[in-house]
Amino acid sequence: MKVYFDSIGCRLNQSEIEKFASQFRAAGHEVVATAAEADLVVINTCSVTVEAASDSRQKIRQAARAGAGQIVLTGCWSTLEPEAAAALPGVSRLIPNAQKDRLAQAVLGLEVFDLEPLARQPLPGIHQRTRAFLKVQDGCDNLCSYCVTRLARGAGRSVPLDAVIEDARLAVAGGARELVLTGVHLGSWGGEFNPPDRLSSLIAGLLNWGGMRRLRLSSLEPWDLDPELINLWGDPRLCRHLHLPLQSGSQSVLQRMLRKTRLDEFASLLQQLRLRSPGMAITTDLIAGFPGESQAEFEEGLEFVRRMEFAGGHVFPYSARQGTAAARMSGQVPHPLRRERAAALRSVLAESSRRFHQNFLNTRQQVLWESAEPLPGGKWRLHGLTDNYLRVSAQTDQNRWNQLDSVALRSLDGDEFSGEIILQSEETG
């Protein structure tokens, strides 16, 4: 059977479809690059925003129009709105989040799924990544008043270190140079163990195992960074990039969001990280127009964001999610004003991102090439990332896909550098 996997939303969803694909491959099925080629399409949906839910529905309709024989849905949107999901064309089955770890067994009708795991292969098509995404945690015990993910994902739970190292081993055996740790609330890893453990122990364990060239963390809540974790950035394999969702630069808005962040502590944290790991890219998420947000609160938040000098980030106009406390709050901000405030925040982030990028002009950085496009005359156009998430392109006479090279960053166009390969790694593709 030919199977196509698609995903909307976060890196956790990407890690899950990579896991599903490995399970179907182990059972003897072929993973294909498009829905049009597939007998079966598996879509991992998202519901973090209204737009993500809409994108999920669009992906399902596209797969049906492409002629997919069967469509199986999992993920947050189909878990929260199963009746709406089941009614879409071509949908044959829903696997709720609570059962998604056994999706392959359920779909393939296997009583026991104990096939020997295979080395990772990058997914074909638009979801191909040289980086391997490892799911090490799921669920969340926070009570953020706007968030629907907790309702869809359930309580926090962690993958034991030995199982994470086995996933890492399979990823490296398949050629992954970089591992990305993902979770709904990644920083809570190990908190439910007996005795409890901490994320710093997981990262130290992986670094001690030592099989990967790079280790990257996905989004972390600011309150989860402790001195032990910050000190680990002394190891050059730990990528200098942290995504720390702030959500608002107004303390009173944060209180209504039920966020644990203190703005003075957040500012101090960024200072510590930049001192410990010079050149670190710190990015964030922001919500514009949260219920009750006054003009004074917005201006306070805008100024705080300006002072933090983020390397980039995402801004979302607040979107009410059914079942959350924020959706029931008074003082819902008019949609045009939400969009106006979102635009102002994006402008501030764009300026600080520009300044951050300019710091790296005419420097030499290690780049992992994520894609390689053939050009006339036997040349190749490469696109890749530095450890601190700078986007780089270069032209060369070799296909250097999935290789790490030393690259001089010669010019900057928007948020992408044009580079010149100075030294190739000894590895070949």
C-alpha positions in Angstrom: 0.0 0.0 0.0 1.2 3.5 -0.8 0.8 6.0 2.1 1.1 9.8 2.2 1.5 11.7 5.4 0.6 15.4 5.9 0.7 17.7 8.8 -0.4 21.2 9.9 1.0 23.2 12.8 3.9 22.6 15.2 7.1 20.6 15.1 5.4 18.1 17.4 3.0 17.2 14.6 6.0 16.9 12.2 7.7 14.5 14.6 4.5 12.4 14.9 4.1 12.0 11.1 7.8 10.9 10.9 7.0 8.3 13.5 3.9 7.1 11.7 5.8 6.8 8.5 8.5 4.7 10.1 5.9 2.3 11.5 4.2 1.9 8.1 7.5 1.3 6.4 8.4 -1.3 9.0 5.1 -3.1 8.1 6.2 -3.2 4.5 4.3 -0.2 3.1 5.6 2.5 0.8 5.7 6.2 1.8 5.0 8.5 -1.1 5.4 12.2 -1.8 1.9 13.3 -2.7 -1.7 12.5 -2.0 -2.4 11.8 -5.6 0.0 8.8 -5.5 -1.5 7.3 -2.3 -4.0 4.6 -1.5 -4.1 6.0 2.1 -3.6 9.5 3.4 -2.9 10.2 7.0 -3.3 13.9 8.1 -2.2 15.2 11.5 -4.5 18.2 12.1 -4.1 21.3 14.3 -6.4 23.6 16.2 -4.1 26.1 17.9 -5.8 28.9 16.0 -8.9 29.4 13.9 -6.6 29.6 10.9 -4.9 26.3 11.8 -8.3 24.6 12.0 -9.2 26.0 8.6 -5.9 24.8 7.1 -6.6 21.4 8.5 -10.0 21.2 6.7 -8.4 22.5 3.5 -5.7 19.8 3.6 -8.4 17.2 3.9 -10.4 18.5 1.0 -7.2 18.7 -1.1 -6.4 15.1 -0.4 -10.0 14.1 -1.4 -9.8 16.0 -4.6 -6.4 14.4 -5.4 -8.2 11.0 -5.4 -6.9 9.5 -2.1 -8.6 6.1 -1.6 -8.9 6.6 2.2 -8.2 9.5 4.5 -7.4 8.9 8.2 -7.4 11.9 10.5 -5.7 12.4 13.8 -4.4 15.5 15.8 -6.0 18.3 17.7 -8.7 19.6 15.4 -10.2 16.2 14.5 -10.0 15.3 18.2 -11.9 18.4 19.3 -14.4 18.4 16.5 -14.8 14.8 15.5 -18.3 15.2 13.9 -17.2 18.0 11.6 -14.0 16.0 10.7 -15.9 12.8 9.9 -18.3 14.7 7.6 -15.5 15.9 5.3 -15.2 14.1 1.9 -13.0 11.0 1.8 -12.6 10.7 5.6 -12.7 7.0 6.5 -11.5 7.0 10.1 -10.6 9.3 13.1 -7.9 8.4 15.5 -8.1 10.7 18.6 -4.9 12.1 20.2 -5.2 9.7 23.1 -4.8 6.8 20.7 -2.5 8.2 18.1 0.6 6.4 19.4 -1.0 3.2 18.2 -2.3 4.7 14.9 -0.4 2.3 12.7 -1.7 -0.7 14.6 -5.3 0.6 14.4 -5.2 1.4 10.7 -3.4 -1.8 9.7 -5.5 -4.1 11.9 -2.5 -5.6 13.7 -3.1 -7.2 17.1 0.6 -6.9 18.0 2.9 -4.3 16.5 6.4 -5.4 17.4 8.2 -5.2 14.1 11.9 -4.3 14.2 12.1 -0.5 14.0 13.9 0.9 10.9 16.5 3.6 10.6 14.8 7.0 9.8 14.2 8.0 6.3 13.3 11.7 5.6 9.7 12.0 4.4 9.4 12.6 0.6 7.8 15.7 -0.8 7.0 18.9 1.1 7.7 17.5 4.5 11.2 16.3 3.8 13.6 17.5 6.5 17.3 16.7 7.1 16.6 17.4 10.7 14.9 14.6 12.7 12.1 15.7 15.0 11.9 13.6 18.2 8.8 13.6 20.3 9.9 13.4 23.9 6.9 14.8 25.7 3.1 15.2 25.1 0.2 16.9 26.8 0.3 20.0 29.1 -0.7 20.7 32.7 -0.7 24.5 32.3 -4.0 26.4 32.4 -3.4 29.3 29.9 -6.8 30.8 29.5 -6.6 31.1 25.7 -5.2 27.6 24.8 -7.2 24.8 23.4 -4.2 22.4 23.0 -4.4 21.2 26.6 -8.0 20.1 25.9 -6.9 18.2 22.8 -3.7 16.7 24.2 -4.5 15.9 27.8 -2.2 15.8 30.8 1.6 16.0 30.5 3.6 12.8 30.0 7.2 12.2 29.1 9.2 9.6 27.0 11.9 8.0 29.1 15.5 8.8 28.3 16.4 5.3 27.1 13.5 5.4 24.6 14.6 8.9 23.4 18.1 7.7 22.9 16.8 4.7 20.8 14.8 7.1 18.7 17.9 9.3 18.3 20.0 6.3 17.4 17.6 5.4 14.6 17.5 8.9 13.3 21.3 9.2 13.2 21.5 5.8 11.6 19.3 7.1 8.8 21.6 10.1 8.2 20.2 12.8 10.4 22.8 15.4 11.4 20.5 17.4 13.6 18.0 16.2 16.2 15.1 18.5 17.3 13.4 17.7 20.6 9.7 18.4 20.6 6.7 18.4 23.0 3.6 20.3 23.8 5.3 21.5 27.1 8.8 20.4 26.4 10.2 22.0 29.6 8.0 19.8 31.8 9.9 16.7 30.6 10.3 14.2 33.5 8.1 16.1 36.0 5.7 13.1 36.4 8.5 10.5 36.9 9.0 9.0 40.3 11.4 10.5 41.3 10.8 13.6 39.2 13.4 14.5 36.6 14.2 17.7 34.6 14.8 18.6 30.9 18.4 19.4 31.7 18.9 15.7 32.5 17.4 14.6 29.2 19.6 17.0 27.2 22.7 16.0 29.2 22.0 12.4 28.5 21.7 12.9 24.8 24.9 15.0 24.7 26.7 12.3 26.7 25.4 9.7 24.2 26.9 11.9 21.5 25.7 10.4 18.3 24.4 13.6 16.7 26.2 16.6 15.2 23.5 19.1 16.4 20.8 19.1 19.1 18.0 21.7 18.8 15.2 22.4 21.2 11.7 23.4 20.1 9.5 25.9 22.0 10.2 26.2 25.7 8.2 28.1 28.3 10.4 30.8 30.0 9.8 29.5 33.5 11.2 26.2 32.6 14.8 27.4 32.1 17.0 26.8 35.2 20.7 27.4 35.7 21.5 23.7 34.9 19.8 23.9 31.6 21.4 27.3 30.7 24.8 26.0 31.5 24.4 23.2 28.9 24.9 25.8 26.1 28.6 25.5 26.8 28.4 22.5 24.5 28.7 23.7 20.8 26.4 20.9 19.7 23.4 22.5 21.4 22.1 24.9 18.9 22.0 28.6 19.8 18.3 29.0 19.2 15.5 29.2 21.7 11.9 29.9 21.0 10.4 31.4 24.2 6.7 32.3 23.9 6.1 35.6 25.6 2.5 36.1 24.4 2.3 39.6 25.8 4.6 42.3 27.1 2.0 43.6 29.6 2.0 42.1 33.0 -1.7 42.6 33.5 -2.5 40.9 30.2 -0.3 38.0 31.2 -2.2 37.6 34.4 -5.5 37.4 32.5 -3.8 34.8 30.2 -2.9 32.8 33.4 0.8 32.8 32.2 3.5 32.3 34.8 5.8 34.8 33.2 7.2 37.7 35.2 8.5 40.4 32.8 11.4 41.3 34.9 12.4 37.7 35.2 12.0 37.3 31.4 14.3 40.2 30.7 16.9 38.8 33.1 16.6 35.4 31.5 17.4 36.8 28.0 20.4 38.6 29.4 21.7 35.4 31.0 21.2 33.4 27.8 23.0 35.9 25.6 25.9 36.1 28.0 26.2 32.3 28.2 25.8 31.7 24.4 26.8 34.8 22.3 25.0 34.9 19.0 21.9 33.0 20.4 18.7 33.7 18.4 15.8 34.1 20.7 12.4 34.1 19.0 8.9 34.4 20.5 5.2 34.2 20.0 2.8 37.1 20.7 -0.9 37.5 20.8 -2.5 40.8 19.8 -5.8 42.0 21.0 -6.3 39.6 23.9 -9.7 40.1 25.7 -9.7 43.3 27.7 -6.4 44.6 26.3 -6.5 48.4 26.7 -4.5 50.8 24.6 -2.2 51.5 27.5 -1.6 47.7 28.0 -0.9 47.3 24.3 1.6 50.2 24.3 3.3 48.8 27.4 3.6 45.4 25.7 4.9 46.9 22.5 7.6 48.8 24.3 8.7 45.7 26.2 8.9 43.7 23.0 11.0 46.4 21.4 13.4 46.3 24.4 13.8 42.5 24.2 15.4 42.7 20.7 14.1 39.3 19.6 15.6 37.7 16.6 12.2 37.1 15.1 8.8 35.6 16.0 5.2 35.0 15.2 2.3 37.3 16.0 -1.3 36.1 16.1 -4.4 38.3 16.4 -6.3 36.7 19.3 -8.7 34.1 18.1 -11.3 32.7 20.5 -11.2 29.0 20.9 -14.4 27.2 22.0 -14.0 25.7 25.5 -11.4 28.2 26.8 -11.8 30.7 29.5 -10.6 33.6 27.3 -13.5 33.0 24.9 -15.9 33.8 27.7 -14.2 37.0 28.9 -15.7 40.4 28.6 -14.0 43.1 26.6 -13.4 41.2 23.4 -11.3 43.5 21.2 -12.8 44.3 17.8 -11.2 42.3 15.0 -9.9 45.3 13.0 -8.1 46.6 16.1 -6.6 43.1 16.7 -5.2 43.2 13.2 -3.9 46.7 13.6 -2.1 45.8 16.8 -0.7 42.6 15.3 0.7 44.7 12.4 2.5 47.0 14.9 4.0 44.1 16.8 5.2 42.5 13.5 6.8 45.7 12.5 8.8 45.8 15.8 9.9 42.2 15.4 10.9 42.8 11.8 13.2 45.6 12.9 14.8 43.7 15.7 15.2 40.7 13.4 16.9 42.9 10.8 19.4 44.1 13.4 20.1 40.6 14.6 20.8 39.3 11.1 23.1 42.2 10.2 25.3 41.2 13.1 26.3 38.1 11.1 27.2 39.7 7.8 30.8 38.7 6.8 31.1 36.1 9.5 31.7 32.4 9.0 29.0 29.9 10.2 28.3 26.2 10.0 25.4 25.5 7.7 23.4 22.3 7.4 22.0 22.2 3.9 18.3 21.4 3.9 17.6 21.4 0.2 19.5 21.2 -3.1 18.1 22.4 -6.4 19.9 21.5 -9.7 20.9 24.4 -11.9 22.1 24.5 -15.5 25.7 23.7 -16.1 26.0 21.1 -13.4 25.6 23.7 -10.5 23.5 23.4 -7.4 21.5 25.9 -5.4 21.6 25.0 -1.7 19.4 26.3 1.1 20.2 25.6 4.8 20.3 26.7 8.4 23.0 27.8 10.8 22.7 26.5 14.4 21.2 29.9 15.4 18.6 29.6 12.7 19.9 31.9 10.1 18.7 31.0 6.6 21.5 30.7 4.1 21.7 29.9 0.3 24.8 29.2 -1.8 25.7 28.0 -5.3 28.2 25.2 -5.7 29.2 22.5 -8.1 28.2 19.7 -5.8 25.0 18.4 -4.2 25.7 19.1 -0.5 22.3 18.2 0.7 22.3 17.0 4.4 26.0 18.1 4.8 27.5 20.6 7.3 29.8 23.2 5.7 31.7 26.2 6.9 30.1 29.2 5.0 31.0 32.8 4.7 27.9 35.0 4.8 28.5 37.5 2.1 25.2 39.4 1.7 21.7 39.6 3.1 18.4 39.8 1.2 15.4 40.0 3.6 16.0 37.3 6.1 18.2 35.0 3.9 22.0 35.3 3.6 23.9 34.5 0.4 26.9 32.5 1.3 30.1 31.1 0.0 31.3 27.6 1.0 34.7 28.0 2.5 35.3 24.5 3.9 33.3 21.4 3.2 32.9 18.7 5.8 34.7 15.4 5.2 31.4 13.6 5.0 29.7 13.1 1.6 26.1 12.7 0.9 
